[in-house]
Amino acid sequence: MPLPNSTIPRKELHTRQITCKGYQREDGLWDVDAHITDIKTYSFDNLHRGTIEPGDPLHEMWIRLTVDTDLLVHDCIAVTDKSPYGCCGDITPIFKRLIGEKIGPGWTRKVKSLVAGAQGCTHLADLMGPATTTIFQSMAGVVKGKSTQETSKPFYIGGCHAWQSDGDQVLDFHPEYYTGKKPKK
């Protein structure tokens, strides 16, 4: 069900769109291609690019994150096609710093420390969140945990309301990790 219509008249000004696509590669690795655009509904002047017309992205940036089944990063490619400043694309090579890091607890903090803030790009670093969840979604049902047989608690248990450790999904699919009251048979 979509959001209800606004009862107050309003004018659309900005659209941020994020698209992520997950791929299983023939070499056993996994890719996510993540794309972000920021688009205004009005024209405005920009020192670097001149007049930016409605519909022309202010930001258009990409990330490709490549991981293995252990969620170890094998490659990270960043591209800036459009930005408000001429120097924005200069920072994209910094995303290679993520190679060798493992997605898991502390991943968001690690991304921020290596590629965000003044040393990196906030937009591309923020894009790593949706890219990471897309990796999980892409691998779900194909690869479980570290190999094709789960040997440890799945990462998603306790990660959201549907997968709380005392919930029905954990009881149904991973009873060994269920923490609620066991139902009477």
N, C-alpha and C positions, 0 to 999 in steps of 0.2 A: 504494500500500500504506500503510495507516495505521500509526501508532506501535504498537509492541507493548503489550499490557496490562502495567500496572505489577505487579511482583512484591511490592510493599510496599503494604499498605492505605493509602488516603489519602482525604481529604475535600475535595471541591470547595468553594472559598471565593469565587472571583471569576471573572467572564468579561468580557473586553474583546472587543467585536465591532466590526469596521470593514467597512463596505460602501461600495463606490464604483461609480457607474454613469456611463458615458460616453455623450455624445450629440453627433451632428452636427446643427447647427442649419440652418434654411433660409436664414439670412442669411450663411452661409459660415463662421461661427464654430463653436467646439467648447466644450461644457460638460462638466464632471465634477461630479456631486453626490456628496460624501463625507459619511459619517455614522459617528459613533463613539458607542458606549455602553459604560459600565462598570456591571456588575450584580453585587451580592453575593448569596450564598445564605442570608444570615441578616439579621435586622432589627437596626438600630442607631439610636441617637439622633443627631440632627443639629441644631445650634443654629439654623440657618437654616430648615430644612424640617420639623423635628419628627422623628418616627420614620420612617425609611426602611425599608420592608418588603422582604422577599426578592423579587427580580424587578423592583423599581422601580429604574430607572437612577439611579445616583449622578451620572453624567455622561451627558448626551445632547446632542450638539453636531453641527453641520452646517457644511460649506463648499461653496460653488459657485464653481468656478474657470472662467473663460471666457477662451479663447485663440484666436488666429488660426493659420493654417498655418505662420507663422514662429515660433510659440510665444511670441508677445508677449501679455502678460496685458491683457485688455480690461476685466475686472471680477473682483472677488472679494468674495463675500458670506459672512459668517460669522453663525451663529445659535447661541445657547446656550439650549436648552429646559430642561435640568435641570443643576444644579451643586450642589456642597456649600456654596457661599457666595453670599450675595445680590448681591455685586458682580461676579461672574464675567461675566455677560452685558454689563456696561458696556464691556468692552474690545473687543467684536466690530467696531466701526467701524474699528479700527486696521488691519484686513486690507485696506482700500482702499489702503493704502500699496503693495501689490503691483502695482497698476495701473501699466502702463508698463514693468514689468520683463520681462525675457525669460528663459524657461526654457532653461537650458543649463549649461555649466560654471560652477560657483560658485553655482548656484541655491539649494542647501540652506543655504549660508553666508549668502546674501542673505536668505532667509526668516528665519533665526535672528536676523540683525541688525535686521530691520524689525518682526517680530511675535512674537518669542519672549521668554522670560525675564520679568523683573519688569515690563517695558513692555507685555507681551502675554499670551498664553495658551499654555502648554506643550502642552496637549491639542490645541488647534486647529492650532498650528504643526506638531506631529508628524503631524497628519492630512494635511498638505500633501505628505508623502512618498508615501503611497498614492494620493493624488489625482493627483500628477504622473505616476506610473507608469501610472495608468489613462488619462490623456491620451494617452501614448505608445501604449498598447495599443489605444485607440479609433481613433487615426489610422493605425495600421499597416495597410498594404494598401490604404488609401484615398488617403492623401496621403503622398508620400515626400519627406522633407527639407523644403526651403523651397517647393517647388511640385510640380506633378504630374510633373516630370522631375527626377531627382536631379542636383544640380550639385556636391555635396560629399560627403565621407565620411559615411555614415549614423551617427547618434548612438549606435546600439546596438553598433557594432563596438568590441570591447574592453570592453564593459559587463558581460559575464558569461562563464561557462565556454563556453556553447554558441556565443557569438559572438566568441571570441578570434580575433585577426587571423590566426593561423596554423591556424585550424580549418576543418573541412569546410564549415560553413555559409557562411563568407566565400568560400571557394574556389568553391562552387557558385553563390552568389547575387551576390557582389560580387568577382569575381576581380581587378579592378583594385586592390583594397585588401588582397589576400592577401599575407601576409609569410612564409609557410612555404615549404618546398621544393616546387617545381612538380613534379607527378607526370609521369612519362614517358608519352607517348602511344603 
